[in-house]
Amino acid sequence: MSSDAVLANEAWESLFRAQVVLMREFAADVVWQECSQNEYAVLYELSKSARGLTMVEINRNILMTQGGVSRLVGRLVERGLVERCADPADRRAARLLLTPTGHELQRTVGRRHARAVALSMRSALDPDQMRQIRDLGNQIVTAIGSRHDTPDTTTTERGTP
């Protein structure tokens, strides 16, 4: 294997291990009293879109199987946190929107989670290092992410942003 290939694999492994460590840290946090990390991931994605999202759009940014997201959304609808509305662009599809209760829950849990993220990141990195990681992550997403605009239904479940 070439030295570039070795370096690429070491870089990927480092990113992966960092994510695993952070996700374990966040999973152990007490911020998930009202909802799970996966539920929060859906609420967070919906909070970023005033017009709502389709299941396909949600699946693009959440690393869960399509069936897993469907079941999770069903539970969120039952709890009154998310509502299904007709999609004006496609009568066969539904758009998902946060209810006022869902919006408030997302904000409450989101604030606690943001504080936990900041505490963990500041304990390991200085502001310049955080900017570098942010910029490098964005560069990877821009360069590679567009290749995968269709959700991968074989992805395993994971935690949230």
Backbone as numpy.savetxt, mean C-alpha at the origin, in Angstrom:
# Nx Ny Nz CAx CAy CAz Cx Cy Cz
28.75 -15.20 -12.67 27.89 -14.03 -12.67 28.79 -12.80 -12.67
28.41 -11.80 -13.47 29.22 -10.58 -13.56 29.11 -9.78 -12.27
30.08 -8.89 -12.06 30.07 -8.06 -10.85 28.84 -7.15 -10.82
28.37 -6.69 -11.99 27.15 -5.88 -12.04 25.93 -6.69 -11.60
25.88 -7.95 -12.02 24.76 -8.81 -11.64 24.79 -9.09 -10.14
25.98 -9.32 -9.61 26.13 -9.55 -8.17 25.67 -8.31 -7.40
26.14 -7.15 -7.83 25.74 -5.89 -7.17 24.24 -5.67 -7.26
23.63 -5.93 -8.42 22.19 -5.76 -8.58 21.43 -6.67 -7.62
21.89 -7.90 -7.48 21.22 -8.82 -6.57 21.43 -8.43 -5.11
22.60 -7.94 -4.76 22.84 -7.46 -3.39 21.97 -6.25 -3.08
21.82 -5.34 -4.04 20.98 -4.15 -3.84 19.53 -4.56 -3.64
19.04 -5.47 -4.49 17.67 -5.94 -4.37 17.45 -6.62 -3.01
18.39 -7.49 -2.62 18.25 -8.19 -1.35 18.25 -7.21 -0.18
19.06 -6.19 -0.25 19.10 -5.18 0.79 17.75 -4.44 0.90
17.19 -4.06 -0.24 15.87 -3.41 -0.24 14.81 -4.34 0.34
14.84 -5.59 -0.09 13.87 -6.57 0.39 13.98 -6.77 1.89
15.20 -6.96 2.39 15.39 -7.17 3.83 14.98 -5.93 4.64
15.27 -4.75 4.12 14.85 -3.52 4.80 13.33 -3.46 4.89
12.65 -3.81 3.80 11.20 -3.80 3.83 10.66 -4.82 4.83
11.24 -6.02 4.87 10.81 -7.05 5.82 10.97 -6.55 7.25
12.12 -5.98 7.56 12.37 -5.47 8.92 11.36 -4.39 9.28
11.13 -3.45 8.36 10.18 -2.37 8.63 8.76 -2.90 8.77
8.35 -3.82 7.91 7.00 -4.36 7.99 6.78 -5.12 9.30
7.79 -5.84 9.77 7.67 -6.51 11.07 7.54 -5.49 12.19
8.31 -4.42 12.08 8.24 -3.34 13.07 6.83 -2.74 13.09
6.30 -2.44 11.92 4.98 -1.81 11.84 3.87 -2.78 12.23
4.01 -4.06 11.90 3.00 -5.04 12.26 2.87 -5.18 13.77
3.97 -5.01 14.47 3.97 -5.14 15.93 3.46 -3.87 16.62
3.27 -2.81 15.87 2.85 -1.53 16.44 1.38 -1.59 16.86
1.02 -0.77 17.82 -0.35 -0.75 18.35 -1.31 0.10 17.51
-0.86 0.63 16.39 -1.72 1.50 15.58 -2.85 0.75 14.90
-2.79 -0.57 14.84 -3.77 -1.37 14.08 -4.91 -1.86 14.95
-5.41 -1.01 15.82 -6.50 -1.41 16.72 -7.83 -1.54 15.99
-8.12 -0.60 15.10 -9.43 -0.56 14.44 -9.46 -1.28 13.10
-8.31 -1.54 12.52 -8.27 -2.22 11.22 -6.90 -2.86 11.05
-6.86 -3.85 10.17 -5.59 -4.52 9.88 -4.77 -3.66 8.93
-3.50 -4.03 8.76 -2.65 -3.32 7.81 -3.20 -3.43 6.39
-3.70 -4.58 6.00 -4.25 -4.73 4.65 -5.52 -3.91 4.47
-6.37 -3.88 5.47 -7.56 -3.03 5.40 -7.15 -1.57 5.27
-6.16 -1.19 6.06 -5.68 0.19 5.98 -5.14 0.49 4.58
-4.46 -0.46 3.97 -3.91 -0.23 2.64 -5.01 0.14 1.65
-6.15 -0.54 1.73 -7.27 -0.21 0.85 -7.84 1.16 1.20
-8.04 1.42 2.48 -8.56 2.73 2.90 -7.63 3.85 2.45
-6.33 3.63 2.56 -5.36 4.63 2.15 -5.43 4.89 0.65
-5.47 3.83 -0.14 -5.57 4.01 -1.60 -6.84 4.78 -1.95
-7.95 4.45 -1.32 -9.20 5.14 -1.60 -9.15 6.60 -1.15
-8.41 6.88 -0.10 -8.34 8.26 0.41 -7.64 9.19 -0.57
-6.86 8.63 -1.48 -6.12 9.44 -2.45 -6.93 9.77 -3.70
-8.16 9.26 -3.80 -8.96 9.47 -5.00 -10.36 9.95 -4.65
-10.65 11.19 -4.97 -11.97 11.77 -4.68 -13.07 11.09 -5.50
-12.74 10.56 -6.68 -13.75 9.94 -7.54 -13.88 8.44 -7.31
-13.12 7.90 -6.37 -13.16 6.48 -6.08 -12.25 5.70 -7.01
-12.15 4.41 -6.75 -11.30 3.52 -7.53 -12.05 2.25 -7.86
-11.67 1.63 -8.96 -12.19 0.30 -9.28 -11.32 -0.73 -8.55
-11.79 -1.97 -8.54 -11.00 -3.04 -7.93 -9.66 -3.19 -8.64
-9.66 -3.04 -9.96 -8.41 -3.15 -10.73 -7.44 -2.06 -10.29
-7.92 -0.84 -10.11 -7.05 0.26 -9.70 -6.49 0.03 -8.29
-7.31 -0.49 -7.40 -6.84 -0.79 -6.05 -5.77 -1.87 -6.11
-6.01 -2.90 -6.90 -5.07 -4.01 -7.00 -3.70 -3.59 -7.50
-3.63 -2.52 -8.28 -2.34 -2.07 -8.83 -1.36 -1.67 -7.74
-1.86 -1.17 -6.63 -0.98 -0.62 -5.60 -0.96 -1.41 -4.30
-1.66 -2.52 -4.26 -1.70 -3.33 -3.05 -1.22 -4.72 -3.40
-0.28 -5.21 -2.66 0.30 -6.52 -2.97 -0.50 -7.63 -2.29
-1.68 -7.86 -2.86 -2.54 -8.96 -2.43 -3.10 -9.59 -3.69
-3.58 -10.82 -3.56 -4.23 -11.45 -4.69 -5.53 -10.72 -4.98
-6.00 -10.84 -6.20 -7.25 -10.19 -6.58 -8.40 -10.69 -5.71
-8.44 -12.00 -5.48 -9.48 -12.57 -4.62 -9.38 -12.06 -3.19
-8.15 -11.93 -2.69 -7.96 -11.40 -1.34 -8.46 -9.98 -1.21
-8.18 -9.15 -2.21 -8.65 -7.77 -2.18 -10.18 -7.74 -2.26
-10.77 -8.59 -3.09 -12.23 -8.63 -3.21 -12.89 -8.98 -1.88
-12.38 -9.99 -1.20 -12.94 -10.38 0.11 -12.74 -9.27 1.14
-11.55 -8.67 1.13 -11.26 -7.59 2.07 -12.20 -6.41 1.84
-12.40 -6.02 0.58 -13.30 -4.91 0.25 -14.72 -5.26 0.70
-15.12 -6.51 0.51 -16.45 -6.94 0.97 -16.62 -6.72 2.46
-15.59 -7.04 3.23 -15.65 -6.82 4.69 -15.71 -5.33 5.02
-14.95 -4.51 4.27 -14.98 -3.06 4.51 -16.34 -2.47 4.17
-16.99 -2.99 3.13 -18.34 -2.55 2.79 -19.31 -2.93 3.91
-19.21 -4.17 4.39 -20.08 -4.64 5.48 -19.91 -3.79 6.74
-18.70 -3.33 7.00 -18.42 -2.50 8.18 -18.83 -1.04 7.98
-19.26 -0.69 6.78 -19.68 0.68 6.51 -18.54 1.65 6.29
-17.35 1.12 5.94 -16.18 1.97 5.73 -15.99 2.33 4.26
-16.53 1.48 3.38 -16.41 1.66 1.94 -17.79 1.43 1.34
-18.08 2.16 0.25 -19.33 1.93 -0.46 -19.04 1.71 -1.94
-19.90 0.90 -2.56 -19.80 0.65 -3.99 -20.77 1.59 -4.71
-20.31 2.21 -5.78 -21.13 3.11 -6.59 -20.97 2.71 -8.05
-21.97 3.03 -8.84 -21.89 2.75 -10.27 -20.76 3.56 -10.88
-20.07 2.95 -11.82 -19.00 3.63 -12.55 -19.61 4.26 -13.80
-19.63 5.60 -13.88 -20.26 6.24 -15.04 -19.56 5.90 -16.36
-18.30 5.53 -16.31 -17.56 5.20 -17.54 -17.78 3.75 -17.98
-18.22 2.88 -17.07 -18.39 1.47 -17.39 -19.51 0.91 -16.52
-20.67 0.71 -17.09 -21.83 0.27 -16.31 -21.65 -1.11 -15.69
-20.73 -1.89 -16.21 -20.48 -3.22 -15.65 -19.62 -3.16 -14.40
-18.90 -2.06 -14.22 -17.94 -1.94 -13.11 -18.54 -1.10 -11.98
-17.92 -1.22 -10.84 -18.29 -0.40 -9.69 -17.07 0.39 -9.26
-17.31 1.56 -8.74 -16.26 2.35 -8.13 -16.43 2.22 -6.63
-15.32 2.22 -5.94 -15.33 2.12 -4.49 -14.95 3.47 -3.91
-15.70 3.91 -2.92 -15.46 5.20 -2.26 -15.43 5.00 -0.77
-14.65 5.82 -0.09 -14.69 5.83 1.37 -15.99 6.45 1.82
-16.58 5.88 2.85 -17.71 6.54 3.51 -17.12 7.57 4.46
-17.93 8.46 5.02 -17.39 9.39 6.03 -16.73 8.64 7.20
-17.31 7.52 7.61 -16.72 6.72 8.69 -15.38 6.14 8.26
-15.31 5.64 7.03 -14.07 5.10 6.50 -12.99 6.16 6.38
-13.40 7.34 5.94 -12.46 8.46 5.81 -11.88 8.82 7.18
-12.73 8.90 8.18 -12.26 9.24 9.53 -11.33 8.16 10.09
-11.68 6.89 9.88 -10.82 5.80 10.35 -9.47 5.85 9.65
-9.47 6.07 8.34 -8.20 6.16 7.61 -7.34 7.28 8.15
-7.94 8.42 8.42 -7.17 9.56 8.95 -6.63 9.27 10.35
-7.44 8.67 11.20 -7.02 8.37 12.57 -5.87 7.37 12.58
-6.05 6.25 11.89 -5.01 5.22 11.85 -3.80 5.75 11.07
-4.05 6.50 10.00 -2.97 7.05 9.20 -2.05 7.98 9.99
-2.63 8.80 10.84 -1.79 9.69 11.66 -0.89 8.89 12.59
-1.46 7.87 13.24 -0.65 7.04 14.14 0.42 6.29 13.37
0.05 5.75 12.23 1.02 5.01 11.41 2.13 5.94 10.91
1.78 7.15 10.49 2.79 8.10 10.01 3.79 8.44 11.12
3.30 8.59 12.34 4.21 8.86 13.47 5.14 7.66 13.70
4.60 6.45 13.61 5.42 5.24 13.81 6.46 5.11 12.71
6.07 5.39 11.46 7.01 5.34 10.34 8.13 6.35 10.55
7.76 7.57 10.90 8.76 8.63 11.10 9.73 8.25 12.22
9.21 7.71 13.29 10.07 7.32 14.41 11.06 6.23 13.99
10.58 5.22 13.28 11.45 4.13 12.84 12.50 4.63 11.85
12.07 5.40 10.87 13.00 5.88 9.85 14.04 6.83 10.44
13.61 7.73 11.32 14.57 8.67 11.94 15.55 7.97 12.86
15.15 6.81 13.39 16.08 6.09 14.27 17.20 5.43 13.49
17.00 5.25 12.17 18.00 4.57 11.35 18.71 5.48 10.35
18.06 6.57 9.94 18.58 7.38 8.84 18.50 8.87 9.16
19.41 9.63 8.55 19.31 11.09 8.66 18.46 11.60 7.49
18.04 12.87 7.51 17.17 13.38 6.45 17.74 13.22 5.03
19.04 13.43 4.85 19.62 13.26 3.51 19.50 11.81 3.04
19.72 10.85 3.93 19.60 9.44 3.57 18.15 9.09 3.22
17.20 9.66 3.97 15.78 9.41 3.66 15.42 9.97 2.29
15.94 11.15 1.97 15.69 11.72 0.64 16.28 10.84 -0.46
17.48 10.31 -0.22 18.11 9.43 -1.20 17.27 8.16 -1.43
16.82 7.56 -0.35 16.00 6.35 -0.47 14.69 6.68 -1.20
14.07 7.79 -0.83 12.83 8.20 -1.51 13.06 8.35 -3.01
14.11 9.07 -3.36 14.39 9.34 -4.77 14.76 8.07 -5.53
15.55 7.20 -4.91 15.91 5.94 -5.57 14.69 5.03 -5.73
13.85 4.97 -4.72 12.63 4.18 -4.82 11.73 4.70 -5.93
11.57 6.01 -6.01 10.76 6.60 -7.08 11.36 6.31 -8.45
12.68 6.32 -8.54 13.35 6.02 -9.81 13.07 4.58 -10.25
13.12 3.65 -9.30 12.83 2.25 -9.62 11.38 2.11 -10.07
10.46 2.73 -9.36 9.04 2.65 -9.72 8.80 3.22 -11.11
9.41 4.36 -11.40 9.23 4.99 -12.70 9.81 4.12 -13.82
11.00 3.58 -13.60 11.68 2.81 -14.64 11.06 1.44 -14.87
10.58 0.80 -13.81 10.12 -0.58 -13.93 8.60 -0.70 -13.77
8.02 0.16 -12.96 6.60 0.05 -12.64 5.68 0.13 -13.82
6.01 0.92 -14.83 5.12 1.06 -15.99 5.03 -0.24 -16.79
5.98 -1.12 -16.61 5.93 -2.42 -17.29 4.83 -3.30 -16.74
4.36 -2.96 -15.55 3.43 -3.83 -14.83 2.16 -3.10 -14.46
1.56 -2.40 -15.41 0.33 -1.66 -15.14 -0.85 -2.58 -14.86
-0.80 -3.82 -15.30 -1.85 -4.77 -15.00 -1.54 -5.43 -13.67
-2.52 -5.49 -12.75 -2.23 -6.10 -11.45 -1.83 -7.56 -11.57
-0.91 -7.96 -10.76 -0.43 -9.34 -10.71 -1.30 -10.10 -9.72
-2.13 -10.98 -10.19 -3.04 -11.70 -9.31 -2.36 -12.87 -8.59
-1.08 -13.08 -8.84 -0.39 -14.17 -8.14 0.44 -13.67 -6.98
0.42 -12.37 -6.73 1.24 -11.80 -5.67 0.73 -12.25 -4.31
1.61 -12.45 -3.37 1.21 -12.84 -2.03 0.81 -11.61 -1.23
0.05 -11.85 -0.16 -0.38 -10.74 0.68 0.79 -10.20 1.46
0.71 -8.88 1.76 1.75 -8.23 2.55 1.12 -7.10 3.33
1.94 -6.36 4.03 1.50 -5.20 4.80 1.25 -4.00 3.92
1.18 -2.78 4.52 0.76 -1.59 3.82 1.84 -0.54 3.76
1.47 0.66 3.09 2.39 1.77 2.98 2.66 2.44 4.28
